[in-house]
């Protein structure tokens, strides 16, 4: 199992950096990464539907998939039709319109299929939850990629932002796993995730701080060539702690869903990792935090 994790982890890392290299070409303009996010988002929501069904909840898979597609298309469509918008429009307005459109679609479908009151509210609740949880959080991945075009025409600020997200969160995962295996004694949330320990959590935060230093202090100036890029120590430490904690909460959030349905993994097609949901769970709740940091950082650039 550990060998599978190592091999797949290396392959994913190489694939991610190759994708960033390809996505940096002006003719691509971030849309290759947007396609990846779109596919990953649909796969994740499909695995979430499976978890909800295992939990004996009333689920309308077709409605959830349609609503998620609307959400995931909102940001790239807004960018394609109107060009690079300001950060407020791109990150909040377009997905908000997409979410409102998703709700409209959801209610139209439920109105059309209504025959009796049984399970309608439960089905609506699971549908809106799935669309919001997966659809909205995944849009932040797209928005991170499209950040900073007003500072770097090649979009390299967005690449640096994505690297900071992935590096901090995944180093945090590695730190939690390694320290937990070596020194884990005290359970963090035994009823939700028995394997996670407080010691592992501390290792996760320490590794996240290391990832923040590597990505913000060292890699960002190399990737972006932004002049006068300086990040004070307290800021990259805070970034590592907050993003690392957000990633842990995202991991525990999925563990809560799996625990309530008796599942160990969201899927079984990736040995050692589980499914796509298992791979992205910590990134999903960390992405909005990283986005807010980068918006604040770029707003202070000349």
GIJO-V412285 format. One record per backbone hydrogen bond with DSSP energy under -0.5 kcal/mol. NH is the residue of the N-H (numbers start at 1). CO is the residue of the C=O. E is the energy in kcal/mol with one decimal. If there is no record, write none. Layout:
nh->{NH;NH}
co->{CO;CO}
e->{E;E}
//
This chain:
nh->{5;6;7;8;9;10;11;12;13;14;15;16;17;18;19;20;21;22;23;24;24;25;28;29;30;31;34;35;36;37;38;39;40;41;42;43;44;45;46;47;48;49;50;51;52;53;54;55;56;57;59;61;64;65;66;67;68;69;70;71;72;73;74;74;75;76;77;78;79;80;81;82;83;85;90;91;92;93;94;96;97;98;99;100;101;102;103;104;105;106;107;108;109;110;111;112;113;114;114;115;120;123;124;125;126;127;128;129;130;131;132;133;134;135;135;136;136;137;138;139;140;140;141;141;142;143;144;145;146;147;149;151;152;155;158;158;159;160;161;162;163;164;165;166;167;168;169;170;171;172;173;174;175;176;177;178;179;180;181;182;183;184;184;187;188;189;189;192;193;196;198;201;202;203;204;205;206;207;208;209;210;211;212;213;214;215;216;217;217;218;218;219;220;222;223;224;225;229;230;232;235;236;237;238;239;240;241;242;243;244;245;246;247;248;249;250;251;252;253;254;255;256;257;258;259;260;261;261;262;262;263;270;271;273;274;275;279;280;281;284;285;286;287;288;289;290;291;292;293;294;295;296;297;298;299;300;300;301}
co->{1;2;3;4;5;6;7;8;9;10;11;12;13;14;15;16;17;18;19;20;21;22;25;25;23;28;30;31;32;33;34;35;36;37;38;39;40;41;42;43;44;45;46;47;48;49;50;51;53;52;57;59;60;61;62;63;64;65;66;67;68;69;70;71;71;72;73;74;75;76;77;78;79;83;86;87;88;88;89;92;93;94;95;96;97;98;99;100;101;102;103;104;105;106;107;108;109;110;111;116;117;119;120;121;122;123;124;125;126;127;128;129;130;130;131;131;132;132;134;135;136;137;137;138;138;139;140;141;142;144;146;148;148;152;147;155;155;156;157;158;159;160;161;162;163;164;165;166;167;168;169;170;171;172;173;174;175;176;177;178;179;179;180;185;196;193;196;189;189;193;186;197;198;199;200;201;202;203;204;205;206;207;208;209;210;211;212;212;213;213;214;214;215;218;219;220;221;226;228;230;232;232;233;234;235;236;237;238;239;240;241;242;243;244;245;246;247;248;249;250;251;252;253;254;255;256;257;258;258;259;258;274;269;270;270;273;275;276;277;280;281;282;283;284;285;286;287;288;289;290;291;292;293;294;295;296;297;298}
e->{-2.1;-2.4;-2.7;-2.7;-2.4;-2.3;-2.3;-2.9;-2.1;-2.6;-2.6;-2.5;-2.2;-2.2;-2.2;-2.3;-1.9;-2.5;-3.0;-0.8;-0.6;-1.4;-1.5;-2.1;-0.9;-1.7;-1.7;-2.0;-1.8;-2.6;-2.3;-2.4;-2.9;-2.8;-2.2;-2.4;-2.5;-2.5;-1.8;-2.0;-2.3;-2.2;-1.6;-1.8;-2.6;-2.4;-2.1;-1.4;-1.9;-2.0;-0.5;-0.7;-2.3;-2.6;-2.3;-2.6;-2.4;-2.3;-2.1;-2.1;-2.9;-1.9;-0.9;-0.8;-0.6;-0.6;-2.2;-2.0;-2.3;-2.6;-2.6;-2.2;-1.7;-0.8;-2.6;-2.3;-1.9;-1.5;-2.4;-2.1;-2.6;-2.4;-2.8;-2.5;-2.6;-2.2;-2.5;-2.1;-2.4;-2.9;-2.6;-2.1;-2.4;-2.4;-2.7;-2.2;-1.7;-0.8;-0.6;-0.5;-1.6;-2.4;-2.5;-2.5;-2.3;-2.0;-2.7;-2.4;-2.3;-2.3;-2.6;-3.0;-2.2;-0.7;-1.2;-0.9;-0.8;-0.8;-2.2;-1.1;-0.8;-0.7;-0.5;-0.9;-1.1;-2.4;-2.4;-1.6;-1.3;-1.3;-0.6;-1.5;-2.6;-2.3;-0.7;-0.6;-1.3;-2.3;-2.3;-2.3;-2.4;-2.2;-1.9;-2.7;-2.9;-1.9;-2.2;-2.5;-2.2;-1.9;-2.1;-2.2;-2.8;-2.5;-2.4;-2.8;-2.4;-2.0;-2.0;-1.9;-3.4;-0.6;-1.3;-0.6;-2.4;-0.5;-0.6;-1.1;-3.2;-1.8;-3.1;-2.0;-2.3;-2.2;-2.1;-2.2;-2.4;-2.4;-2.2;-2.2;-1.9;-2.5;-2.3;-2.2;-2.5;-2.6;-2.7;-0.6;-1.6;-1.2;-0.6;-2.9;-1.8;-0.8;-2.6;-2.7;-1.3;-0.9;-0.8;-0.5;-1.0;-1.8;-2.2;-2.0;-2.7;-2.2;-2.4;-2.9;-2.5;-2.2;-2.4;-2.4;-2.4;-2.0;-2.5;-2.2;-2.2;-2.7;-2.5;-1.7;-2.0;-2.4;-1.6;-2.7;-3.0;-1.9;-0.7;-0.8;-0.8;-0.6;-2.2;-1.9;-0.5;-2.0;-3.3;-0.7;-1.3;-2.1;-1.6;-2.1;-0.9;-0.9;-2.1;-0.6;-0.5;-2.4;-2.5;-2.2;-1.9;-2.4;-2.5;-2.1;-2.6;-2.9;-1.8;-0.6;-0.9;-1.3}
//
